[in-house]
Amino acid sequence: MTDDRIEEAAAKADCERLLEVVLPLAEQMLGTHREFFPYGGAMKPGGEIVSIGALGDGDEAAPPDQMIGQLKAAFIQGARDGAYRATALVYDVTVTDVDGEAANAIAASLNHRDGYSVIVLMPYGFEGKDLVCGDLTAQAGESDIFPPAR
């Protein structure tokens, strides 16, 4: 295996570990409240995972787009400072399913300092009061948190 492949495999493993930690909160919030606000998590250089939230104005929650912007800005600053080796931004999206119908999904935008970037989607719906989640899928990420590798 080449050094690049080893580095990519390690970055992917870090992001998968981070996803395993952050994704259950969205499922819990959906199961309890049928909604969730954008939030994030980050892996520090030593492997410790921390939760990161966005602030609203006073007692009001900020609009989701504003919260996503706050979280991205915090991740970018942390990446510049060397505080994070991986980040996860979790938010609610609407996607088109295989039948061409609109469907809800949990999105997790994962980025790693070694250039790995992916967006993981997990469709969900409700059967009565019960949350039902579909299979995870992944697509190329935006690579918008860490500076490009040199």
C-alpha positions in Angstrom: 0.0 0.0 0.0 1.4 3.4 -0.9 1.8 6.2 1.7 -1.1 8.1 0.1 -3.4 5.2 0.5 -2.3 4.5 4.1 -2.9 8.2 4.9 -6.4 8.1 3.2 -7.3 4.9 5.0 -6.3 6.5 8.4 -8.3 9.7 7.6 -11.3 7.7 6.6 -11.1 5.6 9.8 -10.9 8.9 11.9 -14.0 10.2 10.1 -15.9 7.0 10.6 -15.1 7.0 14.3 -16.2 10.6 14.5 -19.4 9.8 12.7 -20.2 6.9 15.1 -20.0 9.4 18.0 -22.0 12.4 16.5 -24.7 10.6 14.5 -26.7 9.1 17.5 -27.5 12.6 18.8 -29.5 13.4 15.6 -31.3 10.1 15.9 -32.1 10.7 19.5 -33.4 14.2 18.9 -35.5 13.1 15.9 -36.9 10.2 18.0 -37.8 12.6 20.8 -38.6 15.9 19.2 -39.0 15.0 15.5 -36.4 17.6 14.6 -32.9 18.7 15.5 -30.7 21.8 15.1 -27.4 21.7 13.3 -24.4 20.7 15.5 -21.0 19.3 15.2 -18.2 17.3 16.6 -14.4 17.4 16.1 -11.5 15.1 16.7 -8.5 16.7 18.3 -5.0 15.9 17.2 -4.7 13.3 20.0 -7.9 11.5 19.0 -10.2 13.0 21.7 -13.7 13.8 20.3 -15.5 17.0 21.4 -19.0 18.3 20.7 -19.5 21.7 19.2 -22.8 23.6 19.1 -24.0 26.9 17.6 -25.5 29.8 19.5 -28.8 31.5 18.9 -29.7 35.1 19.8 -30.9 35.1 23.4 -33.7 32.6 24.0 -34.2 32.1 20.2 -32.4 29.5 18.2 -30.7 31.0 15.1 -32.0 29.9 11.7 -30.3 26.6 10.6 -28.3 28.2 7.8 -26.9 30.7 10.3 -26.0 27.9 12.7 -24.3 25.9 9.9 -22.3 29.1 9.1 -21.2 29.5 12.7 -20.2 25.9 13.0 -18.2 26.0 9.7 -16.4 29.2 10.8 -15.5 27.6 14.1 -14.2 24.5 12.3 -12.2 26.5 9.9 -10.6 28.5 12.7 -9.9 25.3 14.6 -8.3 23.8 11.5 -6.1 26.8 11.0 -5.0 26.7 14.7 -4.2 23.0 14.5 -6.9 22.2 17.1 -8.7 19.6 15.0 -7.7 16.7 12.8 -11.2 15.9 11.7 -14.6 17.6 11.9 -18.3 16.6 11.5 -21.1 19.0 10.7 -24.5 17.4 11.2 -27.7 18.9 9.8 -31.1 18.1 8.4 -31.6 18.0 4.6 -34.2 17.1 2.0 -33.0 14.7 -0.7 -34.6 13.0 -3.7 -35.1 9.3 -3.2 -34.9 6.6 -5.8 -38.5 7.1 -6.8 -37.9 10.8 -7.4 -39.8 11.8 -4.2 -38.5 14.3 -1.6 -37.2 12.6 1.5 -35.7 13.8 4.8 -32.1 12.8 5.6 -29.5 13.4 8.3 -26.4 14.8 6.6 -23.0 14.6 8.1 -20.2 16.6 6.4 -16.9 15.0 7.4 -13.6 16.6 6.7 -10.0 15.5 7.7 -6.8 17.5 7.7 -5.3 14.9 5.3 -7.7 16.0 2.6 -10.4 13.4 3.1 -13.9 14.9 2.7 -17.3 13.1 2.4 -20.9 13.8 3.1 -22.8 10.9 4.6 -26.6 10.8 4.2 -29.0 8.8 6.3 -32.6 9.0 5.1 -35.3 8.9 7.8 -39.0 9.0 8.2 -41.6 8.2 10.8 -44.0 5.3 11.2 -46.5 6.6 13.7 -44.3 7.9 16.5 -41.3 5.7 15.6 -38.2 7.0 13.8 -37.2 4.7 10.9 -33.7 5.3 9.4 -32.5 4.1 6.1 -29.1 2.9 4.9 -26.1 5.3 4.9 -24.8 6.6 1.6 -21.8 8.8 0.9 -20.8 11.3 -1.7 -17.8 13.5 -2.2 -17.5 16.3 0.3 -16.8 20.0 -0.2 -13.3 20.0 1.4 -14.1 23.4 2.8 -12.7 23.2 6.3 -9.0 22.3 6.1 -6.5 24.1 3.9 -5.5 22.1 0.9 -2.6 19.7 1.4 0.7 21.0 0.1 
